[in-house]
Each structure stands twice: as structure tokens, then as C-alpha cells.
Amino acid sequence: MSFRILGTGRRVPERVVTNGELREFVDTSDDWITRRVGVRERRVCTTETTAQLAYGAAAAALEMSGTAPGELDMILCATISGDDVCPPVACSVQGLLGASCPAMDISAACSGFMYALETAACFFAGRDAQKILVIGAERMSGLLDWSDRRTCVIFGDGAGAVVLGAGDGYLASRLTARGGDGLIKIPGRRGSSPFYEVETEMPYVRMNGQETYRFAVNSFCADVAGVIDLAGLTQNEITWVVPHQANIRIIEGAAKRLSIPPERFCSNIDRYGNTSAASIPILLDEMNRDGRLKRDDIVALCSFGGGLTSAACVIRW
């Protein structure tokens, strides 16, 4: 047994930050950001927490699906930017919803939402679960060096969520990991131990952009082609490709190499930036609410990010 998606939701901060505003304190331009990354604006938290964003997305998904919090068998939240080391964001959401099920966070960087879907599929298969809430939530603005024009122009904040019900819609999946911090790294806080002798690094996103681009395009193509084969389908049978929103050039580069019409590749990076684990569920909710996603559409999801991790799956809507 696998699952079908019963409802979707999203929550983003109120504050919109345009490329023009970034020019006031970092050496960049609207043309450069738009051309090289594809972002025109992003949402940035001013008072919102990661847990509040996650709760807002979750509440919207529950409402759409007609699911009460008490019906949930599990809450999974993909995030690398929780408000605290403890409690996990998923547990905070459980408390805010008034649910009574187990809850835990999953950390797989930008691939986290996809890893959480796979975890949910295992619970449906092995624990006879009936309803699971899966969230991707990030406050990436808190992990940025806002003087570093290579990274601060890329990311944004937000959360997306799906309510899953037992069913037959999860057709195939593929997850990979290649350990290392040479391309993408966010150092953790070292604390104040008088015995720890390693020099402290600031906890900001560090990224080798050119090599990350190569990794992303290669994994995008390999994972999407591979998971479609696993599902016993052809690329022409895919209704939509919903990729992680890291960089518009990555999506365009992959589209040129795959045998899927380019108009089937979906994007909203221009309005939200890279929201890490939240990007796919935010885009799914937009597509669901504007009517693009229809019953029995075949949708390929794919992601790639720090770890290095990547993931793809094919679902029947």
C-alpha cells in the first residue's frame, strides 16, 4: 500500500523583498539575479517562525482534505532551519494543531520533503497508517550572510504541506546521497565548551555555485529518467514535472536533456526564490489551487541539495 495526496496547503511570510531592495546593501542588480538565478522577489520572515509557517501550511492542507487533526497517524516535517534544536518543528506543529500522533523532523536539505514522502510511504506500508501530514518548512533567511551576494539573492522563506491518505498513487521513488561538504555547507553552532579546539565557523550557507549547478542538472536528469523507468512509464506520459526551485537555469538545463516537453516543467522561483525543502510542496499547492493538477495526472517530483542528496518520485494525482 502507498498513498494519494488528499489536500495541499502553503504559508509564506507577508514581507516581499525585491531584487531592487537587495541592491541597497549588496553589490548586485535585478538583471543579474533574474538572468542567472530566475528570482525577482522572495518572501522573508520578519516576525514569523518556522513552526508558524509550518502550522499555517498544515492547517490549509488539513482543511482542503477534510481531515481533523485527531485523524492523523503521523506528522513529518522536512527542515534544516528549525527555530530550535529542540523541540522539532513537527512537534511544535502537533501541539498547535492539537493532534496526538507521533511527530518528527527529517533533515535532508533541499531533498527533505522527498525523503519525508518516502518515510511516509514506509509507514503506510508497514504500520497500516491511514492519514499522514508531510510538511516542508524553512526560514532560510536566518541561515544567510546578507553581505554575500552569491547566496543571499537566491533563498526565501516559506512552508508547504500535503495530507496523505492510504491509496495507490505513489508509483515509484529513487533516493540518493553522496556524503561530503565540498559543494554546499551550513556550519552548525559549536557552543561554548572550554574543551572544544576546532575553530568556530559562522552558521551561514556556503556554496560552490558552478559545481552545485553541474551536480543538480546531472542528478535531476538521472533521477527523473530513472524513476520514470521504475514506474514502467515513458517520459511522454508525464503530465507535469515539479522540481525543487533552486535555480531556473538548472530546470531549463534539465529540460533540454530529458524527452519531456519543456512546457510541462513547472516553476515559481521568480516569486519565492529557493525555499529549500519547502519549494516542492509550495509549488504543488499553487498548481492544485489554480486547477493545473487534475485527477489521475502523472506527476514527477525531483529534488537535489546539500548532503549531497537527491530524490525523485512519480505520483498519480
C-alpha positions, 0 to 999 in steps of 0.5 A, a space after each residue: 500500500 502507498 498513498 494519494 495526496 488528499 489536500 495541499 496547503 502553503 504559508 509564506 511570510 507577508 514581507 516581499 523583498 525585491 531584487 531592487 531592495 537587495 541592491 541597497 546593501 549588496 553589490 548586485 542588480 535585478 538583471 543579474 539575479 533574474 538572468 542567472 538565478 530566475 528570482 525577482 522577489 522572495 518572501 522573508 520572515 520578519 516576525 514569523 517562525 518556522 513552526 508558524 509557517 509550518 502550522 499555517 501550511 498544515 492547517 490549509 492542507 488539513 482543511 482542503 482534505 477534510 481531515 481533523 487533526 485527531 485523524 492523523 497517524 503521523 506528522 513529518 516535517 522536512 527542515 534544516 532551519 528549525 527555530 530550535 534544536 529542540 523541540 522539532 518543528 513537527 512537534 511544535 506543529 502537533 501541539 498547535 494543531 492539537 493532534 496526538 500522533 507521533 511527530 518528527 523532523 527529517 533533515 535532508 536539505 533541499 531533498 527533505 520533503 522527498 525523503 519525508 514522502 518516502 518515510 511516509 510511504 514506509 509507514 503506510 506500508 508497514 504500520 497500516 497508517 491511514 492519514 499522514 501530514 508531510 510538511 516542508 518548512 524553512 526560514 532560510 533567511 536566518 541561515 544567510 550572510 546578507 553581505 554575500 551576494 552569491 547566496 543571499 539573492 537566491 533563498 526565501 522563506 516559506 512552508 508547504 504541506 500535503 495530507 496523505 491518505 492510504 491509496 495507490 498513487 505513489 508509483 515509484 521513488 529513487 533516493 540518493 546521497 553522496 556524503 561530503 561538504 565540498 559543494 554546499 555547507 551550513 556550519 552548525 553552532 559549536 557552543 561554548 565548551 572550554 574543551 572544544 579546539 576546532 575553530 568556530 565557523 559562522 552558521 551561514 550557507 556556503 556554496 560552490 555555485 558552478 559545481 552545485 549547478 553541474 551536480 543538480 542538472 546531472 542528478 535531476 536528469 538521472 533521477 527523473 529518467 530513472 524513476 520514470 523507468 521504475 514506474 514502467 512509464 515513458 517520459 511522454 506520459 508525464 503530465 507535469 514535472 515539479 522540481 525543487 526551485 533552486 535555480 531556473 537555469 538548472 530546470 531549463 538545463 534539465 529540460 533540454 536533456 530529458 524527452 519531456 516537453 519543456 512546457 510541462 516543467 513547472 516553476 515559481 522561483 521568480 516569486 519565492 526564490 529557493 525555499 529549500 525543502 519547502 519549494 516542492 510542496 509550495 509549488 504543488 499547492 499553487 498548481 492544485 489551487 489554480 486547477 493545473 493538477 487534475 485527477 489521475 495526472 502523472 506527476 514527477 517530483 525531483 529534488 537535489 541539495 546539500 548532503 549531497 542528496 537527491 530524490 525523485 518520485 512519480 505520483 498519480 494525482 
